[in-house]
Amino acid sequence: MKIVRHTAPDMRQALRAIREQLGDDAVILSSRRGPQGVEVTAAIDFDAARLDSAAAAPETRVAAAPHFTSPAPALTAPAGEGSAAAMGNELKTLRRMLETQLSQLAWNERSRRNPVHVELLRELSEIGIAQDLADHLVGQLPDGVDLTQGRRFTVAGLSQYLLVTGDRWLDSGGRVAFIGATGVGKTTLLAKLAVRWILRHGAQDLALIASDTVRIGAQDQMHALGQLLGVPVHVPDRFDALPQLLARLSRYRLVLIDTPGASVRDAQFEARLAVLGACAPLLEPALVLAASTQAGALEETIQRCAPLKPASCLLTKMDEAASLGGALSALIRARLPLSYVSDGQRVPEDLRPARALELVSQAVQLAKTSGAAADEDLLRRRFGKLAHANT
């Protein structure tokens, strides 16, 4: 282990000098202020080759770490695979502790130098915006902005990053297959769009396809909807016969397809995605996501459906979501355009075209209403490492 001590006018310069001397793997052992500025002591860990040689030669291992005032038992254990593993675990634990301290130092320095940035990171975290996106937005702030200007800038930035398509299906028609996990509201969403189309264009150019043979009563529900609206409902013999059925419905301006829901980890779900991919020239896959779903699950769904290349997304259950920041972050990261949002069960009232600024404002208001809070420890753990990496 190599240990160095460096003094600089401020923490930023000290950390930069240590990185240049020891590299990105260096960790901070201690820091203190003195008459000449900030004094920082840093070290670089053993590499794997030295760790192996330490296991084979105990005397080398003890001599290689003279700076430990009270050696841990793992460092003085007999040589062998067990002692090497124990030493590795000790070093990993020490590294985590030192990285935590480094993150705190970097975060404290950032708080001192850019209090407006810190407050905006707090507010974006309370909305639920992903940490990398929040840090990127704050990093784009012009110099010298106050808190009010910074808030406007970050809201505008989120709105620009969130892609929306407008009301294009109801304007121009198309062949749309709604895909998504079980229970996200695909069938109800289809019904809302069908009714809106009829109110605008009439029933003659609309057809429905009921391809959900998994959920009990799904096809009966579609047939009942078709009878109520006066539009034909077509049922493929099997799901992989969907391309042939679509070819026979070319005269309709709008065709809405209800697909079976399943866990995105289900092999059957992947098989259905492959069938829809084969229909790519004939239809537009639209991913349906529930805003009430956790951000991690939303990102997994988007990732697993990515090979199908969904052209757009619809967000349901807006009225059930405790936070909207996670859903917006997932869509922005995936560059997935949003077409419609649904916030209730009423047909067709609870459906509207997605508008970026309106959604971001709704996310901000929801965070205020729910009393979301991000404490200092959470912020340090989220952004301390990012602050150090950008130093």
Summary of the structure (lengths in Angstrom):
residues: 391
radius of gyration: 28.4
end to end distance: 23.4
largest distance: 88.1
contacts: 1207
relative contact order: 0.12
helix: 54%
strand: 16%
